[in-house]
């Protein structure tokens, strides 16, 4: 679950967040986008 690496409560209370957790989500997002682009380019649509 993506929310395992992101807990919104401290952000709402303190206005702070852990950059490492955000980086993990960003890397996962970028990796999935790259995989989907590669899969899309291989298909004959």
N, CA, C and O atoms as CSV, one atom per row, in Angstrom:
chain,resi,resn,atom,element,x,y,z
A,1,UNK,N,N,0.831,-1.181,0.000
A,1,UNK,CA,C,0.000,0.000,0.000
A,1,UNK,C,C,0.880,1.251,0.000
A,1,UNK,O,O,1.815,1.334,0.798
A,2,UNK,N,N,0.611,2.217,-0.865
A,2,UNK,CA,C,1.430,3.438,-0.899
A,2,UNK,C,C,1.390,4.228,0.401
A,2,UNK,O,O,2.336,4.951,0.715
A,3,UNK,N,N,0.306,4.099,1.161
A,3,UNK,CA,C,0.223,4.868,2.402
A,3,UNK,C,C,1.100,4.286,3.503
A,3,UNK,O,O,1.219,4.883,4.573
A,4,UNK,N,N,1.714,3.135,3.263
A,4,UNK,CA,C,2.652,2.581,4.232
A,4,UNK,C,C,3.850,3.518,4.401
A,4,UNK,O,O,4.412,3.613,5.492
A,5,UNK,N,N,4.240,4.203,3.335
A,5,UNK,CA,C,5.394,5.087,3.375
A,5,UNK,C,C,5.012,6.544,3.585
A,5,UNK,O,O,5.885,7.412,3.609
A,6,UNK,N,N,3.737,6.824,3.736
A,6,UNK,CA,C,3.300,8.208,3.905
A,6,UNK,C,C,2.229,8.272,4.969
A,6,UNK,O,O,1.142,7.721,4.794
A,7,UNK,N,N,2.522,8.933,6.066
A,7,UNK,CA,C,1.558,9.136,7.148
A,7,UNK,C,C,1.163,10.606,7.146
A,7,UNK,O,O,1.982,11.452,7.501
A,8,UNK,N,N,-0.067,10.938,6.757
A,8,UNK,CA,C,-0.456,12.343,6.622
A,8,UNK,C,C,-0.639,13.080,7.947
A,8,UNK,O,O,-0.701,14.309,7.951
A,9,UNK,N,N,-0.726,12.370,9.068
A,9,UNK,CA,C,-0.997,13.025,10.346
A,9,UNK,C,C,0.068,14.054,10.739
A,9,UNK,O,O,-0.304,15.176,11.083
A,10,UNK,N,N,1.391,13.736,10.709
A,10,UNK,CA,C,2.379,14.762,11.076
A,10,UNK,C,C,2.352,15.971,10.148
A,10,UNK,O,O,2.609,17.096,10.579
A,11,UNK,N,N,2.047,15.744,8.897
A,11,UNK,CA,C,1.974,16.856,7.954
A,11,UNK,C,C,0.825,17.784,8.320
A,11,UNK,O,O,0.959,19.006,8.256
A,12,UNK,N,N,-0.292,17.204,8.701
A,12,UNK,CA,C,-1.444,18.016,9.076
A,12,UNK,C,C,-1.234,18.734,10.407
A,12,UNK,O,O,-1.669,19.874,10.570
A,13,UNK,N,N,-0.576,18.079,11.354
A,13,UNK,CA,C,-0.392,18.663,12.685
A,13,UNK,C,C,0.779,19.648,12.703
A,13,UNK,O,O,0.620,20.792,13.128
A,14,UNK,N,N,1.951,19.207,12.242
A,14,UNK,CA,C,3.174,20.009,12.335
A,14,UNK,C,C,3.492,20.779,11.062
A,14,UNK,O,O,4.228,21.765,11.104
A,15,UNK,N,N,2.957,20.349,9.949
A,15,UNK,CA,C,3.327,20.948,8.671
A,15,UNK,C,C,4.669,20.441,8.180
A,15,UNK,O,O,5.299,21.076,7.334
A,16,UNK,N,N,5.123,19.286,8.707
A,16,UNK,CA,C,6.410,18.719,8.302
A,16,UNK,C,C,6.192,17.314,7.752
A,16,UNK,O,O,5.179,16.671,8.026
A,17,UNK,N,N,7.166,16.851,6.970
A,17,UNK,CA,C,7.098,15.505,6.421
A,17,UNK,C,C,8.505,14.955,6.295
A,17,UNK,O,O,9.476,15.711,6.287
A,18,UNK,N,N,8.616,13.641,6.197
A,18,UNK,CA,C,9.911,12.984,6.067
A,18,UNK,C,C,10.277,12.894,4.589
A,18,UNK,O,O,9.581,12.215,3.834
A,19,UNK,N,N,11.340,13.554,4.157
A,19,UNK,CA,C,11.696,13.558,2.737
A,19,UNK,C,C,12.057,12.170,2.199
A,19,UNK,O,O,11.861,11.906,1.012
A,20,UNK,N,N,12.574,11.289,3.040
A,20,UNK,CA,C,12.936,9.945,2.578
A,20,UNK,C,C,11.692,9.192,2.119
A,20,UNK,O,O,11.707,8.542,1.074
A,21,UNK,N,N,10.625,9.276,2.891
A,21,UNK,CA,C,9.389,8.592,2.517
A,21,UNK,C,C,8.814,9.167,1.226
A,21,UNK,O,O,8.302,8.426,0.387
A,22,UNK,N,N,8.896,10.462,1.070
A,22,UNK,CA,C,8.422,11.088,-0.166
A,22,UNK,C,C,9.276,10.654,-1.350
A,22,UNK,O,O,8.759,10.457,-2.450
A,23,UNK,N,N,10.571,10.505,-1.132
A,23,UNK,CA,C,11.467,10.057,-2.200
A,23,UNK,C,C,11.141,8.626,-2.618
A,23,UNK,O,O,11.194,8.296,-3.803
A,24,UNK,N,N,10.805,7.781,-1.650
A,24,UNK,CA,C,10.431,6.398,-1.967
A,24,UNK,C,C,9.192,6.381,-2.857
A,24,UNK,O,O,9.146,5.658,-3.851
A,25,UNK,N,N,8.192,7.177,-2.498
A,25,UNK,CA,C,6.976,7.234,-3.312
A,25,UNK,C,C,7.262,7.798,-4.699
A,25,UNK,O,O,6.702,7.321,-5.686
A,26,UNK,N,N,8.124,8.803,-4.785
A,26,UNK,CA,C,8.460,9.402,-6.072
A,26,UNK,C,C,9.199,8.415,-6.968
A,26,UNK,O,O,8.920,8.342,-8.165
A,27,UNK,N,N,10.128,7.663,-6.413
A,27,UNK,CA,C,10.865,6.657,-7.185
A,27,UNK,C,C,9.918,5.557,-7.656
A,27,UNK,O,O,10.012,5.108,-8.798
A,28,UNK,N,N,9.012,5.120,-6.790
A,28,UNK,CA,C,8.042,4.096,-7.186
A,28,UNK,C,C,7.144,4.612,-8.301
A,28,UNK,O,O,6.854,3.884,-9.251
A,29,UNK,N,N,6.705,5.853,-8.194
A,29,UNK,CA,C,5.861,6.462,-9.219
A,29,UNK,C,C,6.606,6.538,-10.552
A,29,UNK,O,O,6.062,6.162,-11.590
A,30,UNK,N,N,7.843,7.020,-10.525
A,30,UNK,CA,C,8.628,7.149,-11.757
A,30,UNK,C,C,8.892,5.782,-12.378
A,30,UNK,O,O,8.833,5.634,-13.598
A,31,UNK,N,N,9.182,4.785,-11.548
A,31,UNK,CA,C,9.422,3.441,-12.061
A,31,UNK,C,C,8.194,2.857,-12.735
A,31,UNK,O,O,8.299,2.236,-13.792
A,32,UNK,N,N,7.040,3.051,-12.133
A,32,UNK,CA,C,5.809,2.539,-12.736
A,32,UNK,C,C,5.472,3.268,-14.035
A,32,UNK,O,O,4.978,2.651,-14.979
A,33,UNK,N,N,5.734,4.565,-14.090
A,33,UNK,CA,C,5.503,5.316,-15.324
A,33,UNK,C,C,6.416,4.797,-16.431
A,33,UNK,O,O,5.968,4.593,-17.559
A,34,UNK,N,N,7.698,4.582,-16.114
A,34,UNK,CA,C,8.637,4.073,-17.121
A,34,UNK,C,C,8.232,2.686,-17.614
A,34,UNK,O,O,8.319,2.397,-18.808
A,35,UNK,N,N,7.792,1.833,-16.698
A,35,UNK,CA,C,7.343,0.502,-17.109
A,35,UNK,C,C,6.108,0.579,-17.998
A,35,UNK,O,O,6.006,-0.153,-18.983
A,36,UNK,N,N,5.182,1.446,-17.663
A,36,UNK,CA,C,3.969,1.554,-18.471
A,36,UNK,C,C,4.263,2.155,-19.840
A,36,UNK,O,O,3.652,1.752,-20.829
A,37,UNK,N,N,5.185,3.110,-19.917
A,37,UNK,CA,C,5.565,3.677,-21.217
A,37,UNK,C,C,6.228,2.608,-22.076
A,37,UNK,O,O,5.937,2.500,-23.267
A,38,UNK,N,N,7.113,1.820,-21.481
A,38,UNK,CA,C,7.778,0.752,-22.231
A,38,UNK,C,C,6.764,-0.279,-22.724
A,38,UNK,O,O,6.851,-0.733,-23.864
A,39,UNK,N,N,5.810,-0.648,-21.880
A,39,UNK,CA,C,4.792,-1.619,-22.284
A,39,UNK,C,C,3.893,-1.038,-23.372
A,39,UNK,O,O,3.506,-1.753,-24.296
A,40,UNK,N,N,3.561,0.231,-23.275
A,40,UNK,CA,C,2.696,0.866,-24.263
A,40,UNK,C,C,3.379,0.936,-25.624
A,40,UNK,O,O,2.738,0.713,-26.652
A,41,UNK,N,N,4.676,1.244,-25.640
A,41,UNK,CA,C,5.396,1.365,-26.908
A,41,UNK,C,C,5.543,0.023,-27.609
A,41,UNK,O,O,5.682,-0.013,-28.832
A,42,UNK,N,N,5.517,-1.073,-26.875
A,42,UNK,CA,C,5.666,-2.398,-27.476
A,42,UNK,C,C,4.360,-2.919,-28.067
A,42,UNK,O,O,4.374,-3.861,-28.860
A,43,UNK,N,N,3.254,-2.330,-27.699
A,43,UNK,CA,C,1.955,-2.793,-28.193
A,43,UNK,C,C,1.623,-2.153,-29.534
A,43,UNK,O,O,2.009,-1.019,-29.817
A,44,UNK,N,N,0.908,-2.897,-30.337
A,44,UNK,CA,C,0.471,-2.399,-31.639
A,44,UNK,C,C,-0.982,-1.941,-31.503
A,44,UNK,O,O,-1.917,-2.735,-31.611
A,45,UNK,N,N,-1.138,-0.665,-31.269
A,45,UNK,CA,C,-2.492,-0.132,-31.085
A,45,UNK,C,C,-2.970,0.571,-32.330
A,45,UNK,O,O,-4.089,1.082,-32.359
